[in-house]
């Protein structure tokens, strides 16, 4: 059914009061029918966001936290994975109904679309505008070829390896017909190989007591002390706040999920189009405004079919994968590295590989280092695409001038923004060590969660028909999420429950010591 303008499209439609064009009306496509292994071809966005999360929180910030403080902090991952899965499904709920990414839904709220476009574009820049994953992968690549851990003397070499890694991500985004499909396939390979490889390594090298310690850690119980230990004394809140935000996915990475769901063709996303690749992709029209559907018995049946797909994609792939993705590295790292050690530095991505090489042989160390390179590279690829994709959607939806300049070809906007982001990224790689940039961005992700959890709650209870709005328990979960991450943001900014001028980020920023 060809989209037609909504009956309320005369300028006073609720969704148009912030300056964006009103929705059109179309028919909700029928969900695909797939059973068994064929269902893997129907789902997909959950694999992309899971692949993104495994390379940052699970391989870098999580291990740094567990090695320093112990595995009792895995309770943070338990809470984060559940709350983020609720958030993810609510973001996709909006996309199922409108065909628009949730970011566009945020732009439809007051005071104005431009205000929220600037706010969320700034969040993207502050959180993932630094190519920290390519920089961390560079340290692992250096180790693979030299057999040595990267240090201060290798800063320049690591930079150029990181720059090459970053540019390789660009080459991949230039190819393929459908960018979302390219990322989906790569992430299925990543998730299966990495989780399978980590499971095998843990079974081979970790003792049964480590598995038990990790299992109890998901509930906050510390086996070494024999009691529940939710927060370590003298904690580094810059590290723990970053770990909390990047347990599971993190901030704007979660927000980009609905962009991938739109391009996958979930719900009304099948009506509005997607962003094709520059090489090998046909010119696909992408509507600058969403399309909704009338509530009928048939459309509600189709909606339930789509919602079932979303549930499996998020709870079955993302949530379960996020718990395994954090728990398995925790078991492995704490089996080979001393508790209390601070592994943050240029060589953080190869700390485990070096320890395993010394204790279990060079071949094992090489394979673990290769695993680290692949995880971090794929994470950088996903985040680079997600950042550019989100800003593209913001401009494509909110600016007639941009659409006119691009001649209606969304690829021109996408790759123009990609060029700008890559140029900045090559500069940002020289500003600080990748792990410092990663921790800073992760703490910004906590701020994003506080705002976006409440924002999507408002959007889904304001713009969606009552039949499609979230139930009470989901609304309460979104409020709880804002409080949960707000607590960690406070600890990061203040340095603890009691403000500490020597540790709080705001105090250090004021003194010029950041």
C-alpha positions as CSV (number, residue, x, y, z in Angstrom):
1,X,0.0,0.0,0.0
2,X,1.5,3.4,-1.0
3,X,1.9,5.8,1.9
4,X,-0.6,8.6,2.1
5,X,-0.5,11.7,4.3
6,X,-2.1,11.4,7.6
7,X,-5.5,12.9,8.1
8,X,-3.9,15.2,10.8
9,X,-1.1,16.3,8.5
10,X,-2.3,19.9,8.2
11,X,0.4,21.2,10.6
12,X,-1.3,20.6,13.9
13,X,-0.5,16.9,14.2
14,X,1.1,16.1,17.6
15,X,4.2,14.6,15.9
16,X,4.7,17.7,13.8
17,X,4.7,20.3,16.6
18,X,8.5,20.4,17.0
19,X,9.0,21.4,13.4
20,X,9.3,18.0,11.6
21,X,6.9,16.8,8.8
22,X,3.9,14.7,10.0
23,X,3.8,11.0,9.4
24,X,2.1,9.3,6.4
25,X,-0.3,6.4,6.7
26,X,0.5,3.0,5.1
27,X,-0.1,-0.6,5.8
28,X,2.0,-2.5,8.3
29,X,3.8,-5.2,6.4
30,X,3.3,-8.8,7.5
31,X,6.2,-10.2,9.6
32,X,8.3,-12.9,8.0
33,X,7.4,-16.5,8.9
34,X,10.6,-18.4,9.8
35,X,11.2,-21.4,12.0
36,X,14.3,-23.2,13.2
37,X,17.6,-21.9,11.9
38,X,15.8,-19.8,9.3
39,X,14.9,-17.5,12.2
40,X,18.5,-16.3,12.2
41,X,17.9,-14.6,8.9
42,X,14.9,-12.7,10.3
43,X,16.6,-11.3,13.5
44,X,19.9,-9.3,13.3
45,X,20.1,-6.0,15.0
46,X,20.7,-7.8,18.3
47,X,23.8,-9.5,16.9
48,X,25.1,-6.1,15.7
49,X,24.7,-4.4,19.1
50,X,26.1,-7.5,20.9
51,X,29.1,-7.5,18.6
52,X,29.7,-3.8,19.4
53,X,29.5,-4.4,23.2
54,X,31.8,-7.4,23.3
55,X,34.7,-5.3,22.0
56,X,34.7,-2.5,24.6
57,X,33.1,-3.3,28.0
58,X,33.6,-7.0,27.8
59,X,37.2,-7.1,26.5
60,X,38.7,-3.9,28.0
61,X,36.7,-2.2,30.8
62,X,35.2,-5.3,32.3
63,X,38.5,-7.2,32.7
64,X,40.3,-4.1,34.0
65,X,37.6,-3.9,36.7
66,X,37.5,-7.6,37.6
67,X,41.3,-7.9,37.8
68,X,41.5,-4.8,40.0
69,X,38.5,-5.4,42.3
70,X,37.2,-9.0,41.8
71,X,34.2,-10.6,40.1
72,X,31.6,-9.6,42.7
73,X,31.0,-6.5,40.5
74,X,29.4,-8.8,37.9
75,X,26.1,-7.9,39.6
76,X,26.4,-4.6,37.7
77,X,26.3,-6.5,34.4
78,X,23.2,-8.4,35.5
79,X,21.3,-5.3,36.2
80,X,22.7,-3.4,33.1
81,X,21.9,-6.2,30.7
82,X,18.2,-6.5,31.8
83,X,17.6,-2.7,31.9
84,X,19.3,-2.2,28.6
85,X,17.3,-4.9,27.0
86,X,14.1,-3.2,28.1
87,X,15.4,0.1,26.7
88,X,16.4,-1.6,23.4
89,X,12.9,-3.1,22.9
90,X,11.3,0.3,23.7
91,X,13.5,2.0,21.1
92,X,12.5,-0.6,18.5
93,X,8.8,-0.3,19.6
94,X,8.9,3.3,18.2
95,X,10.5,2.1,15.0
96,X,8.0,-0.7,14.4
97,X,5.2,1.8,14.5
98,X,6.7,4.7,12.6
99,X,9.6,3.4,10.5
100,X,11.7,6.1,12.1
101,X,14.8,5.7,14.3
102,X,14.1,6.6,17.9
103,X,16.4,9.6,17.5
104,X,13.8,11.1,15.2
105,X,11.2,10.4,17.8
106,X,13.2,12.4,20.3
107,X,13.4,15.2,17.7
108,X,9.6,15.3,17.6
109,X,9.4,16.4,21.2
110,X,9.5,20.0,22.4
111,X,11.1,22.5,22.6
112,X,12.2,21.9,18.9
113,X,13.7,19.3,16.6
114,X,16.9,21.3,16.2
115,X,17.4,21.4,19.9
116,X,17.3,17.7,20.3
117,X,19.3,17.1,17.1
118,X,22.1,19.2,18.6
119,X,21.9,17.5,22.0
120,X,22.1,13.9,20.7
121,X,24.7,14.8,18.0
122,X,26.8,16.2,20.8
123,X,26.4,13.0,22.8
124,X,27.6,11.0,19.8
125,X,30.6,13.1,19.5
126,X,31.5,13.0,23.2
127,X,30.9,9.3,23.6
128,X,32.2,7.7,20.4
129,X,33.9,10.5,18.5
130,X,37.2,9.0,19.6
131,X,38.4,5.9,17.7
132,X,39.5,4.3,21.0
133,X,38.8,0.8,19.7
134,X,41.1,1.1,16.7
135,X,43.8,2.5,19.0
136,X,43.3,-0.4,21.4
137,X,43.4,-2.9,18.5
138,X,46.6,-1.3,17.4
139,X,48.3,-2.3,20.6
140,X,47.2,-5.9,20.0
141,X,48.4,-5.9,16.4
142,X,51.8,-4.5,17.6
143,X,52.0,-7.5,20.0
144,X,51.2,-10.0,17.3
145,X,54.1,-8.8,15.1
146,X,56.7,-7.9,17.7
147,X,55.9,-10.3,20.5
148,X,56.2,-7.4,23.0
149,X,53.7,-5.3,24.9
150,X,53.4,-1.8,23.6
151,X,54.8,1.0,25.9
152,X,55.5,4.7,25.8
153,X,58.4,4.2,23.3
154,X,56.0,2.6,20.8
155,X,53.4,5.4,20.9
156,X,54.1,6.6,17.3
157,X,54.1,3.1,15.9
158,X,50.8,2.2,17.7
159,X,49.3,5.4,16.3
160,X,50.0,4.5,12.7
161,X,48.7,1.0,13.2
162,X,45.5,2.4,14.7
163,X,45.1,4.8,11.8
164,X,45.4,1.9,9.3
165,X,42.9,-0.1,11.3
166,X,40.5,2.9,11.3
167,X,40.8,3.3,7.5
168,X,40.1,-0.4,7.0
169,X,36.8,0.1,8.7
170,X,36.0,2.8,6.1
171,X,36.8,0.5,3.2
172,X,34.3,-2.1,4.5
173,X,31.6,0.5,4.9
174,X,32.1,1.5,1.2
175,X,31.2,-2.0,-0.1
176,X,28.2,-4.2,-0.2
177,X,24.6,-3.5,-1.2
178,X,23.1,-3.0,2.2
179,X,25.3,-1.7,5.0
180,X,23.2,-3.1,7.8
181,X,23.3,-6.6,6.2
182,X,27.1,-6.4,5.9
183,X,27.4,-5.6,9.6
184,X,24.9,-8.2,10.6
185,X,26.8,-11.0,8.8
186,X,30.2,-9.9,10.3
187,X,28.7,-9.7,13.8
188,X,27.2,-13.2,13.6
189,X,30.6,-14.5,12.8
190,X,32.1,-12.4,15.6
191,X,29.5,-13.5,18.2
192,X,29.7,-17.2,17.4
193,X,33.5,-17.4,17.1
194,X,34.3,-15.2,20.1
195,X,31.8,-16.6,22.5
196,X,32.6,-20.2,21.4
197,X,36.4,-19.5,21.6
198,X,36.1,-17.9,25.1
199,X,34.0,-20.9,26.3
200,X,36.6,-23.3,25.0
201,X,39.4,-21.4,26.6
202,X,37.6,-21.2,30.0
203,X,36.9,-24.9,29.9
204,X,40.5,-25.6,29.2
205,X,42.3,-23.2,31.5
206,X,39.9,-22.0,34.3
207,X,39.3,-24.0,37.4
208,X,35.8,-24.9,38.6
209,X,36.1,-22.5,41.5
210,X,36.5,-19.6,39.0
211,X,33.2,-20.6,37.4
212,X,31.5,-20.7,40.7
213,X,33.0,-17.3,41.7
214,X,31.7,-15.8,38.4
215,X,28.3,-17.3,38.8
216,X,27.9,-15.9,42.4
217,X,29.4,-12.6,41.2
218,X,26.4,-12.0,39.0
219,X,24.5,-11.6,42.3
220,X,27.1,-9.5,44.0
221,X,28.6,-12.2,46.2
222,X,32.4,-12.2,46.7
223,X,33.8,-15.7,47.2
224,X,37.2,-14.5,48.5
225,X,35.6,-12.5,51.3
226,X,32.6,-14.8,51.8
227,X,30.0,-12.0,51.8
228,X,28.1,-9.8,49.4
229,X,30.3,-6.9,48.2
230,X,28.5,-4.5,45.8
231,X,31.1,-1.7,45.9
232,X,34.9,-2.1,46.7
233,X,36.4,0.3,49.2
234,X,38.5,3.1,47.7
235,X,37.0,2.5,44.3
236,X,38.1,4.3,41.1
237,X,34.8,5.6,40.0
238,X,36.1,6.8,36.7
239,X,36.7,3.1,35.9
240,X,33.6,1.6,37.6
241,X,31.3,4.2,36.1
242,X,32.7,3.4,32.7
243,X,32.3,-0.3,33.3
244,X,28.7,0.1,34.4
245,X,27.8,2.1,31.3
246,X,29.6,-0.3,28.9
247,X,28.2,-3.5,30.6
248,X,26.1,-4.9,27.7
249,X,26.2,-2.1,25.1
250,X,26.3,1.6,26.1
251,X,24.6,5.0,25.5
252,X,24.4,6.0,21.9
253,X,25.3,2.5,20.8
254,X,21.9,1.4,22.2
255,X,20.2,4.3,20.5
256,X,21.6,3.3,17.1
257,X,19.9,0.0,17.4
258,X,16.7,1.4,16.1
259,X,18.5,2.8,13.0
260,X,19.7,-0.8,12.3
261,X,16.2,-2.1,13.0
262,X,14.8,0.4,10.4
263,X,17.4,-0.7,7.8
264,X,16.7,-4.3,8.6
265,X,13.0,-3.7,7.6
266,X,11.4,-4.3,11.0
267,X,7.8,-3.2,11.0
268,X,7.2,0.1,9.2
269,X,10.9,0.2,8.5
270,X,10.1,-1.9,5.4
271,X,8.0,1.0,4.1
272,X,10.5,3.9,4.5
273,X,13.7,2.4,2.9
274,X,17.3,2.0,4.1
275,X,20.8,3.4,3.7
276,X,22.6,1.6,0.8
277,X,26.4,1.2,0.4
278,X,28.5,3.4,-1.9
279,X,29.9,0.5,-3.9
280,X,27.6,-2.3,-4.9
281,X,24.5,-0.6,-3.5
282,X,21.6,0.6,-5.7
283,X,20.1,4.1,-5.1
284,X,17.4,3.3,-2.6
285,X,14.9,6.1,-1.7
286,X,14.9,6.8,2.0
287,X,11.8,8.7,3.2
288,X,12.6,11.8,5.3
289,X,9.5,11.2,7.5
290,X,7.9,8.1,8.9
291,X,4.8,6.1,8.1
292,X,2.4,4.7,10.6
293,X,-0.6,2.4,10.3
294,X,-4.2,2.3,11.4
295,X,-5.1,0.2,14.3
296,X,-7.2,-2.8,13.1
297,X,-7.6,-6.4,14.2
298,X,-5.3,-7.4,11.3
299,X,-2.6,-4.8,12.0
300,X,-2.5,-5.8,15.7
301,X,-2.0,-9.4,14.7
302,X,0.9,-8.4,12.5
303,X,2.2,-6.1,15.2
304,X,2.3,-9.1,17.7
305,X,4.3,-11.0,15.1
306,X,6.9,-8.3,14.8
307,X,7.0,-7.8,18.5
308,X,7.8,-11.5,18.9
309,X,10.7,-11.2,16.6
310,X,12.0,-8.2,18.6
311,X,11.7,-10.1,21.8
312,X,13.8,-13.0,20.5
313,X,16.3,-10.7,18.9
314,X,16.9,-8.7,22.2
315,X,16.3,-11.2,25.0
316,X,17.5,-14.3,23.3
317,X,20.5,-12.8,21.4
318,X,21.5,-9.5,23.1
319,X,20.7,-10.1,26.8
320,X,22.0,-13.7,27.0
321,X,25.0,-12.8,24.8
322,X,25.8,-9.7,27.0
323,X,25.9,-11.8,30.2
324,X,28.1,-14.5,28.6
325,X,30.3,-11.9,26.9
326,X,31.1,-10.3,30.2
327,X,31.3,-13.4,32.4
328,X,33.6,-15.5,30.2
329,X,36.4,-12.9,29.9
330,X,36.0,-12.3,33.7
331,X,36.7,-16.0,34.4
332,X,39.7,-16.0,31.9
333,X,41.3,-12.8,33.0
334,X,41.1,-13.5,36.7
335,X,42.6,-17.0,36.1
336,X,45.8,-15.6,34.7
337,X,46.3,-12.1,36.1
338,X,46.9,-11.1,39.8
339,X,44.0,-9.5,41.7
340,X,44.6,-5.8,42.4
341,X,46.7,-5.3,39.2
342,X,45.9,-2.2,37.0
343,X,46.1,-3.4,33.4
344,X,45.1,-0.1,31.8
345,X,47.6,1.3,29.3
346,X,48.6,0.9,25.6
347,X,48.9,-2.8,26.1
348,X,45.5,-3.4,27.8
349,X,44.2,-5.4,24.8
350,X,47.1,-7.9,25.1
351,X,47.5,-8.2,28.9
352,X,45.7,-11.6,28.8
353,X,47.5,-12.8,25.7
354,X,50.9,-12.0,27.2
355,X,50.0,-13.8,30.5
356,X,48.6,-16.8,28.7
357,X,51.7,-17.0,26.4
358,X,54.0,-17.0,29.5
359,X,52.0,-19.7,31.3
360,X,50.5,-21.8,28.5
361,X,52.6,-21.3,25.4
362,X,53.1,-18.8,22.6
363,X,50.5,-20.4,20.3
364,X,47.8,-19.8,22.9
365,X,48.9,-16.3,23.5
366,X,48.9,-15.6,19.7
367,X,45.4,-16.9,19.3
368,X,44.1,-14.8,22.2
369,X,45.7,-11.7,20.8
370,X,44.1,-12.4,17.4
371,X,40.8,-12.7,19.1
372,X,41.3,-9.3,20.8
373,X,42.2,-7.7,17.4
374,X,39.1,-9.1,15.8
375,X,36.8,-8.0,18.6
376,X,38.1,-4.5,18.8
377,X,38.2,-4.0,15.0
378,X,34.6,-5.1,14.7
379,X,33.5,-2.9,17.5
380,X,35.2,0.1,15.9
381,X,33.5,-0.7,12.6
382,X,30.0,-1.0,14.2
383,X,30.5,2.2,16.2
384,X,31.8,4.2,13.2
385,X,28.8,3.2,11.1
386,X,26.4,3.8,13.9
387,X,27.7,7.3,14.6
388,X,27.6,8.3,10.9
389,X,24.2,6.6,10.4
390,X,22.6,8.4,13.4
391,X,23.9,11.9,12.3
392,X,22.8,11.1,8.7
393,X,19.3,10.3,9.9
394,X,19.2,13.5,12.0
395,X,20.2,15.7,9.0
396,X,18.0,13.7,6.5
397,X,14.9,14.1,8.6
398,X,15.4,17.6,10.0
399,X,16.8,19.6,7.0
400,X,15.2,20.3,3.7
401,X,18.4,22.0,2.7
402,X,20.5,18.9,3.2
403,X,18.1,16.7,1.2
404,X,18.1,19.3,-1.6
405,X,21.9,19.5,-1.6
406,X,22.2,15.7,-1.8
407,X,19.6,15.5,-4.6
408,X,17.5,13.1,-2.7
409,X,20.5,10.6,-2.5
410,X,21.0,9.7,1.2
411,X,24.4,8.0,0.4
412,X,25.9,11.4,-0.4
413,X,25.0,12.6,3.1
414,X,26.2,9.4,4.8
415,X,29.6,9.4,3.1
416,X,30.1,13.1,3.6
417,X,29.7,12.7,7.3
418,X,31.9,9.6,7.3
419,X,34.7,11.7,5.7
420,X,34.4,14.3,8.4
421,X,34.3,11.7,11.3
422,X,37.3,9.9,9.9
423,X,39.3,13.1,9.6
424,X,38.6,14.0,13.2
425,X,39.3,10.4,14.3
426,X,42.8,10.4,12.9
427,X,43.5,13.6,14.9
428,X,41.8,12.3,18.1
429,X,44.0,9.2,18.1
430,X,46.9,11.4,19.1
431,X,45.2,13.2,22.0
432,X,45.4,10.5,24.7
433,X,45.8,6.8,25.3
434,X,42.9,4.8,23.9
435,X,41.8,3.4,27.3
436,X,41.5,6.9,28.7
437,X,39.4,8.0,25.7
438,X,37.3,4.8,26.2
439,X,36.6,5.5,29.9
440,X,35.7,9.1,29.2
441,X,33.3,8.1,26.4
442,X,31.8,5.3,28.6
443,X,31.0,7.7,31.4
444,X,29.3,10.0,28.9
445,X,27.2,6.9,27.9
446,X,25.9,6.8,31.5
447,X,24.6,10.4,31.0
448,X,23.0,9.3,27.7
449,X,21.1,6.5,29.5
450,X,19.7,8.8,32.1
451,X,18.2,11.1,29.5
452,X,17.3,8.6,26.8
453,X,15.5,6.2,29.1
454,X,13.1,8.9,30.2
455,X,12.9,10.4,26.7
456,X,11.8,7.1,25.0
457,X,9.3,6.6,27.9
458,X,7.7,10.0,27.0
459,X,7.8,9.4,23.3
460,X,6.2,6.0,23.5
461,X,3.5,7.1,25.9
462,X,2.7,10.3,23.9
463,X,2.9,9.4,20.2
464,X,1.9,5.8,20.1
465,X,-1.7,4.6,20.2
466,X,-2.8,3.2,23.5
467,X,-2.9,-0.3,22.1
468,X,0.8,-0.2,21.4
469,X,2.1,1.7,24.4
470,X,4.4,0.0,26.9
471,X,2.8,-1.7,30.0
472,X,3.3,-0.4,33.5
473,X,6.3,-2.7,34.4
474,X,8.2,-1.5,31.4
475,X,7.6,2.2,32.3
476,X,8.9,1.5,35.8
477,X,11.9,-0.3,34.4
478,X,12.8,2.8,32.3
479,X,12.6,5.0,35.4
480,X,14.7,2.6,37.3
481,X,17.3,2.6,34.5
482,X,17.6,6.4,34.7
483,X,18.1,6.2,38.5
484,X,20.6,3.3,38.2
485,X,22.8,5.1,35.7
486,X,22.2,8.5,37.4
487,X,23.8,7.0,40.5
488,X,27.0,6.0,38.7
489,X,27.2,9.3,36.9
490,X,27.0,11.0,40.3
491,X,29.8,8.8,41.7
492,X,32.0,9.6,38.6
493,X,31.4,13.4,38.8
494,X,31.7,13.7,42.6
495,X,34.3,11.0,43.2
496,X,32.1,9.0,45.6
497,X,28.9,9.2,47.7
498,X,30.7,12.0,49.7
499,X,32.2,14.5,47.2
500,X,36.0,14.1,46.9
501,X,37.9,17.0,45.4
502,X,40.8,14.7,44.6
503,X,38.8,12.1,42.6
504,X,35.6,13.8,41.3
505,X,35.7,14.5,37.6
506,X,34.0,17.9,38.0
507,X,36.6,19.0,40.6
508,X,39.5,17.8,38.5
509,X,38.0,19.5,35.4
510,X,37.7,22.7,37.4
511,X,41.3,22.5,38.4
512,X,42.5,21.8,34.9
513,X,43.8,18.3,35.9
514,X,41.8,16.3,33.4
